[in-house]
Each structure stands twice: as C-alpha cells, then as structure tokens.
Amino acid sequence: MKTVIKRFDELSGEEVYNILKVRSAVFVVEQNCVYQDLDDVDKEAYHVYMEDEGQIVAYLRVVDKGKRLDEVSVGRVISLKRRCGLGSKLMKVGLQVAQEKFHAKKVKVGAQVYAKPFYESVGFVQCSEEYLEDGIPHVYMIFDGACTR
C-alpha cells in the first residue's frame, strides 16, 4: 500500500483522471447523486490517496481555511475497501497534512449523516444541526486535536 500526498499542480493527468474516476464512481453513481464535483477547490487542495496494485483504494482532499469552509477542511473522503481500517488510516494522514501544510488547530468536515460514526471514531465531534447538501443529509463536524483522547 502506497500513500501519495500532492498539490493539484503536482498531479499527473493520469492521477487526476483516476481521482475523478473514483470520486464519480462513489459520489455520483453509487450514491445516485447528481452534483457538480469539479468546484475549482481541487486546484488549491492537497490530494491524499492510497494506492494498492496501481489502483486508488482511498482518497480525500485537504483544503485551507476560507477556501471551502471557515476552518481547514477535509472532503471527498472515500474508501473503496470498507470496514478494514483503511479510512481511519487515510484520515490520520489527512489530519497530519492539515496540521503540517495549513497549520490547522481545528479541522472541519461536512459529513454525510450515515458516516458520522466513522468521523467520531477518529476524533470528530458534531458541531451543527443536520442540513441537506445535494439531497443528502449532512452535519458539520470538527476535529480539535487538543480535545481528542
């Protein structure tokens, strides 16, 4: 298993294609949700993915404060191999990237409600009421490194 961390302008065309292919497969096809994935935020994000035998198996992006949310944020979180700890490993790397690259004290995520237990398991706490985004229930959650176990 290989972990890759790159800014957008460091990604090859093949890497961008593979990232968008995975995001589309999960967020558009699997979740049956038509939404605009290409939002220009990618251009300013760090892209973190795990690769196994040349295939992306987990992905997220880390975005600086003020570019998408009021805190440094993680988003587009995907693990194709579910319930085996891969998502937790990826999230730990994403949190490190947020702290090292953007000096984040707190990290925010707009989490799909069904994924709330996953985010809680890595130290996030709900900080909003439920809201709809692209027809899917979400909540904002915050990771405050000083408050974790």
Backbone as CSV, one residue per row, in Angstrom:
resi,resn,N_x,N_y,N_z,CA_x,CA_y,CA_z,C_x,C_y,C_z
1,MET,0.855,-1.175,0.000,0.000,0.000,0.000,0.899,1.235,0.000
2,LYS,0.613,2.134,-0.904,1.405,3.349,-1.057,0.506,4.554,-0.784
3,THR,1.006,5.535,-0.006,0.272,6.769,0.267,0.904,7.902,-0.523
4,VAL,0.070,8.677,-1.207,0.526,9.787,-2.037,-0.107,11.073,-1.516
5,ILE,0.720,12.118,-1.384,0.250,13.443,-0.971,0.793,14.445,-1.981
6,LYS,-0.117,15.120,-2.694,0.318,16.076,-3.715,-0.635,17.254,-3.806
7,ARG,-0.078,18.402,-4.145,-0.899,19.550,-4.526,-1.410,19.279,-5.936
8,PHE,-2.440,20.003,-6.332,-3.054,19.776,-7.638,-2.040,19.878,-8.776
9,ASP,-1.204,20.926,-8.741,-0.261,21.133,-9.845,0.874,20.108,-9.872
10,GLU,0.947,19.251,-8.866,1.933,18.171,-8.855,1.366,16.866,-9.393
11,LEU,0.055,16.801,-9.528,-0.587,15.581,-10.018,-0.412,15.442,-11.529
12,SER,-0.189,14.231,-11.975,-0.135,13.974,-13.419,-1.561,13.918,-13.952
13,GLY,-1.702,14.001,-15.246,-3.010,13.859,-15.874,-3.651,12.533,-15.525
14,GLU,-2.857,11.481,-15.503,-3.354,10.137,-15.156,-3.870,10.109,-13.714
15,GLU,-3.142,10.760,-12.793,-3.581,10.788,-11.392,-4.901,11.553,-11.255
16,VAL,-5.014,12.702,-11.906,-6.257,13.476,-11.852,-7.401,12.638,-12.398
17,TYR,-7.185,11.978,-13.520,-8.219,11.137,-14.124,-8.665,10.051,-13.147
18,ASN,-7.715,9.368,-12.526,-8.043,8.274,-11.606,-8.765,8.774,-10.359
19,ILE,-8.371,9.933,-9.855,-9.057,10.523,-8.703,-10.504,10.847,-9.066
20,LEU,-10.706,11.519,-10.191,-12.063,11.892,-10.603,-12.910,10.662,-10.910
21,LYS,-12.288,9.626,-11.449,-12.996,8.372,-11.742,-13.523,7.741,-10.452
22,VAL,-12.693,7.700,-9.410,-13.104,7.126,-8.122,-14.187,7.991,-7.483
23,ARG,-13.992,9.307,-7.482,-14.992,10.195,-6.880,-16.332,10.053,-7.599
24,SER,-16.319,10.001,-8.912,-17.554,9.857,-9.677,-18.226,8.515,-9.394
25,ALA,-17.440,7.450,-9.325,-17.992,6.118,-9.070,-18.723,6.068,-7.733
26,VAL,-18.176,6.729,-6.724,-18.790,6.685,-5.391,-19.877,7.736,-5.232
27,PHE,-19.536,9.003,-5.458,-20.465,10.080,-5.119,-21.579,10.283,-6.141
28,VAL,-21.354,9.952,-7.395,-22.387,10.143,-8.410,-23.131,8.833,-8.683
29,VAL,-22.391,7.769,-9.010,-23.031,6.514,-9.407,-23.557,5.741,-8.203
30,GLU,-22.664,5.385,-7.262,-23.070,4.570,-6.112,-24.137,5.262,-5.273
31,GLN,-23.952,6.559,-5.020,-24.909,7.285,-4.184,-26.047,7.907,-4.988
32,ASN,-26.040,7.689,-6.298,-27.100,8.172,-7.180,-27.388,9.660,-6.930
33,CYS,-26.318,10.456,-6.988,-26.421,11.885,-6.671,-25.783,12.706,-7.790
34,VAL,-26.604,13.478,-8.455,-26.091,14.354,-9.493,-25.665,15.664,-8.834
35,TYR,-24.370,15.968,-8.905,-23.861,17.201,-8.317,-22.615,17.624,-9.078
36,GLN,-22.198,18.868,-8.897,-21.020,19.400,-9.581,-19.778,19.108,-8.753
37,ASP,-19.080,18.026,-9.070,-17.880,17.624,-8.331,-16.722,18.588,-8.597
38,LEU,-16.572,19.031,-9.814,-15.475,19.926,-10.171,-15.834,21.342,-9.746
39,ASP,-15.245,21.766,-8.616,-15.652,23.023,-7.987,-14.521,24.039,-7.857
40,ASP,-13.426,23.845,-8.545,-12.244,24.713,-8.504,-11.480,24.640,-7.182
41,VAL,-12.046,24.035,-6.149,-11.354,23.884,-4.879,-10.186,22.913,-5.034
42,ASP,-10.335,21.946,-5.911,-9.249,20.976,-6.153,-7.931,21.664,-6.485
43,LYS,-7.999,22.773,-7.196,-6.786,23.466,-7.639,-5.952,23.993,-6.478
44,GLU,-6.575,24.176,-5.313,-5.871,24.733,-4.160,-5.721,23.732,-3.019
45,ALA,-6.078,22.486,-3.276,-6.086,21.468,-2.223,-4.845,20.576,-2.277
46,TYR,-4.625,19.899,-1.164,-3.709,18.761,-1.143,-4.561,17.529,-1.367
47,HIS,-4.110,16.670,-2.235,-4.822,15.436,-2.554,-4.055,14.283,-1.920
48,VAL,-4.756,13.504,-1.130,-4.151,12.397,-0.394,-4.857,11.131,-0.845
49,TYR,-4.064,10.177,-1.329,-4.698,8.916,-1.693,-3.796,7.741,-1.391
50,MET,-4.447,6.596,-1.242,-3.744,5.340,-1.032,-3.961,4.481,-2.257
51,GLU,-2.898,3.858,-2.653,-2.893,3.078,-3.884,-2.465,1.652,-3.555
52,ASP,-3.150,0.693,-4.128,-2.811,-0.719,-3.965,-2.802,-1.356,-5.349
53,GLU,-1.680,-1.924,-5.713,-1.503,-2.554,-7.032,-1.909,-1.598,-8.162
54,GLY,-1.501,-0.339,-8.028,-1.734,0.650,-9.076,-3.123,1.252,-9.109
55,GLN,-3.989,0.887,-8.173,-5.363,1.398,-8.144,-5.586,2.239,-6.889
56,ILE,-6.286,3.354,-7.041,-6.644,4.167,-5.883,-7.703,3.405,-5.085
57,VAL,-7.431,3.205,-3.783,-8.376,2.493,-2.923,-8.964,3.402,-1.837
58,ALA,-8.355,4.576,-1.644,-8.882,5.541,-0.671,-8.383,6.928,-1.083
59,TYR,-9.211,7.945,-0.820,-8.885,9.303,-1.272,-9.555,10.330,-0.360
60,LEU,-8.897,11.462,-0.199,-9.512,12.662,0.378,-8.725,13.877,-0.084
61,ARG,-9.327,15.039,0.080,-8.599,16.273,-0.195,-8.606,17.133,1.066
62,VAL,-7.545,17.920,1.219,-7.392,18.814,2.359,-7.374,20.242,1.811
63,VAL,-8.240,21.083,2.367,-8.457,22.427,1.834,-8.194,23.460,2.928
64,ASP,-7.474,24.513,2.566,-7.135,25.554,3.523,-8.379,26.313,3.995
65,LYS,-8.251,26.886,5.165,-9.287,27.706,5.794,-9.741,28.805,4.831
66,GLY,-11.056,28.970,4.731,-11.604,30.051,3.919,-11.795,29.708,2.447
67,LYS,-11.259,28.598,1.990,-11.417,28.225,0.572,-12.737,27.500,0.334
68,ARG,-13.158,26.723,1.323,-14.424,25.998,1.239,-15.253,26.214,2.502
69,LEU,-14.609,26.081,3.657,-15.271,26.263,4.950,-14.493,27.272,5.790
70,ASP,-15.020,27.591,6.961,-14.378,28.576,7.832,-13.172,28.028,8.589
71,GLU,-12.933,26.737,8.515,-11.753,26.084,9.091,-11.075,25.296,7.981
72,VAL,-9.837,24.891,8.205,-9.207,23.933,7.303,-10.143,22.728,7.255
73,SER,-10.326,22.153,6.078,-11.304,21.069,5.959,-10.756,19.884,5.182
74,VAL,-11.379,18.750,5.429,-11.156,17.560,4.608,-12.467,17.277,3.905
75,GLY,-12.370,16.737,2.723,-13.580,16.442,1.973,-13.349,15.396,0.912
76,ARG,-14.440,15.018,0.267,-14.421,13.995,-0.779,-13.757,12.710,-0.250
77,VAL,-14.089,12.354,0.990,-13.456,11.210,1.658,-14.057,9.915,1.130
78,ILE,-13.179,9.048,0.609,-13.609,7.784,0.007,-12.678,6.662,0.454
79,SER,-13.272,5.530,0.806,-12.512,4.298,0.987,-13.260,3.211,0.238
80,LEU,-12.626,2.648,-0.767,-13.283,1.611,-1.553,-13.281,0.264,-0.831
81,LYS,-12.304,0.055,0.035,-12.252,-1.151,0.868,-12.793,-0.728,2.229
82,ARG,-14.023,-1.100,2.513,-14.697,-0.595,3.708,-14.595,-1.558,4.882
83,ARG,-14.634,-0.958,6.070,-14.626,-1.678,7.346,-13.387,-2.540,7.561
84,CYS,-12.244,-2.015,7.113,-10.973,-2.727,7.328,-9.905,-1.793,7.895
85,GLY,-10.314,-0.576,8.290,-9.383,0.369,8.899,-8.687,1.304,7.925
86,LEU,-8.905,1.112,6.638,-8.244,1.936,5.630,-8.677,3.400,5.727
87,GLY,-9.972,3.643,5.927,-10.469,5.014,6.046,-9.859,5.739,7.234
88,SER,-9.705,5.033,8.349,-9.098,5.641,9.542,-7.643,5.993,9.288
89,LYS,-6.913,5.107,8.617,-5.510,5.383,8.284,-5.413,6.599,7.370
90,LEU,-6.280,6.649,6.370,-6.286,7.772,5.436,-6.600,9.078,6.168
91,MET,-7.602,9.041,7.055,-7.991,10.254,7.773,-6.855,10.750,8.661
92,LYS,-6.111,9.855,9.290,-4.978,10.269,10.113,-3.935,10.989,9.265
93,VAL,-3.692,10.501,8.066,-2.761,11.172,7.161,-3.328,12.536,6.763
94,GLY,-4.612,12.587,6.442,-5.246,13.848,6.078,-5.158,14.882,7.190
95,LEU,-5.345,14.463,8.425,-5.234,15.380,9.563,-3.800,15.873,9.727
96,GLN,-2.834,14.989,9.503,-1.420,15.398,9.548,-1.128,16.443,8.484
97,VAL,-1.632,16.213,7.276,-1.439,17.167,6.182,-2.046,18.517,6.563
98,ALA,-3.252,18.509,7.135,-3.913,19.755,7.548,-3.060,20.513,8.561
99,GLN,-2.474,19.786,9.501,-1.665,20.419,10.540,-0.318,20.888,9.999
100,GLU,0.328,20.060,9.185,1.664,20.398,8.682,1.640,21.449,7.577
101,LYS,0.719,21.347,6.652,0.701,22.239,5.487,-0.079,23.528,5.736
102,PHE,-1.155,23.451,6.539,-2.002,24.618,6.762,-2.000,25.075,8.217
103,HIS,-1.171,24.466,9.042,-1.044,24.829,10.465,-2.390,24.824,11.173
104,ALA,-3.229,23.849,10.819,-4.584,23.764,11.372,-4.556,23.401,12.844
105,LYS,-5.319,24.135,13.606,-5.580,23.786,15.009,-6.852,22.940,15.069
106,LYS,-7.780,23.261,14.183,-9.041,22.520,14.065,-9.240,22.154,12.601
107,VAL,-9.956,21.065,12.360,-10.258,20.620,11.003,-11.753,20.315,10.955
108,LYS,-12.398,20.781,9.894,-13.845,20.630,9.764,-14.185,19.732,8.587
109,VAL,-15.317,19.046,8.695,-15.820,18.237,7.595,-17.337,18.375,7.544
110,GLY,-17.870,18.410,6.326,-19.307,18.308,6.119,-19.584,16.832,5.873
111,ALA,-20.014,16.127,6.903,-20.125,14.666,6.855,-21.533,14.226,6.491
112,GLN,-21.622,13.237,5.624,-22.917,12.621,5.399,-23.327,11.955,6.714
113,VAL,-24.585,12.104,7.086,-25.053,11.644,8.393,-24.744,10.162,8.618
114,TYR,-24.896,9.342,7.600,-24.636,7.910,7.791,-23.172,7.644,8.171
115,ALA,-22.259,8.570,7.812,-20.828,8.386,8.094,-20.396,9.015,9.419
116,LYS,-21.328,9.602,10.149,-20.998,10.264,11.413,-20.233,9.342,12.372
117,PRO,-20.621,8.074,12.561,-19.859,7.196,13.466,-18.393,7.025,13.041
118,PHE,-18.138,6.990,11.743,-16.751,6.896,11.268,-15.958,8.120,11.718
119,TYR,-16.491,9.310,11.473,-15.775,10.537,11.837,-15.591,10.635,13.353
120,GLU,-16.597,10.221,14.107,-16.459,10.215,15.566,-15.335,9.273,16.002
121,SER,-15.178,8.173,15.301,-14.149,7.186,15.671,-12.730,7.723,15.509
122,VAL,-12.562,8.759,14.678,-11.231,9.352,14.511,-11.106,10.707,15.214
123,GLY,-12.115,11.052,16.039,-11.989,12.231,16.885,-12.808,13.448,16.512
124,PHE,-13.667,13.353,15.503,-14.518,14.487,15.143,-15.745,14.531,16.049
125,VAL,-16.275,15.746,16.270,-17.461,15.961,17.089,-18.442,16.800,16.269
126,GLN,-19.713,16.424,16.293,-20.734,17.168,15.562,-20.823,18.593,16.100
127,CYS,-20.909,19.561,15.183,-20.976,20.969,15.603,-22.074,21.739,14.871
128,SER,-23.034,21.025,14.280,-24.141,21.714,13.609,-25.384,20.835,13.651
129,GLU,-26.479,21.441,13.300,-27.711,20.683,13.075,-27.580,20.007,11.707
130,GLU,-28.429,19.066,11.457,-28.456,18.374,10.170,-28.901,19.353,9.077
131,TYR,-28.295,19.226,7.902,-28.679,20.043,6.752,-28.611,19.172,5.502
132,LEU,-29.277,19.600,4.445,-29.256,18.872,3.181,-28.238,19.484,2.243
133,GLU,-27.415,18.633,1.647,-26.495,19.056,0.591,-26.659,18.072,-0.553
134,ASP,-27.044,18.572,-1.702,-27.300,17.730,-2.866,-28.296,16.618,-2.554
135,GLY,-29.282,16.933,-1.703,-30.335,15.982,-1.364,-29.939,14.925,-0.337
136,ILE,-28.736,15.027,0.233,-28.239,14.044,1.199,-28.072,14.723,2.554
137,PRO,-28.596,14.121,3.634,-28.426,14.710,4.970,-26.951,14.741,5.391
138,HIS,-26.520,15.896,5.881,-25.146,16.117,6.344,-25.171,16.800,7.710
139,VAL,-24.031,16.754,8.389,-23.768,17.566,9.574,-22.330,18.044,9.479
140,TYR,-22.071,19.222,10.041,-20.688,19.657,10.161,-20.102,19.022,11.411
141,MET,-18.857,18.623,11.293,-18.141,18.024,12.415,-16.762,18.677,12.492
142,ILE,-16.247,18.769,13.706,-14.961,19.433,13.924,-14.004,18.495,14.644
143,PHE,-12.753,18.546,14.228,-11.677,17.815,14.904,-10.824,18.869,15.580
144,ASP,-10.710,18.761,16.877,-9.871,19.675,17.654,-8.822,18.811,18.330
145,GLY,-7.622,18.797,17.787,-6.560,17.934,18.282,-6.342,18.027,19.773
146,ALA,-6.611,19.173,20.363,-6.413,19.349,21.800,-7.472,18.619,22.615
147,CYS,-8.598,18.285,21.982,-9.715,17.678,22.714,-9.812,16.165,22.517
148,THR,-8.930,15.586,21.745,-9.041,14.151,21.482,-8.409,13.333,22.584
149,ARG,-8.811,12.053,22.608,-8.291,11.139,23.628,-6.834,10.898,23.483
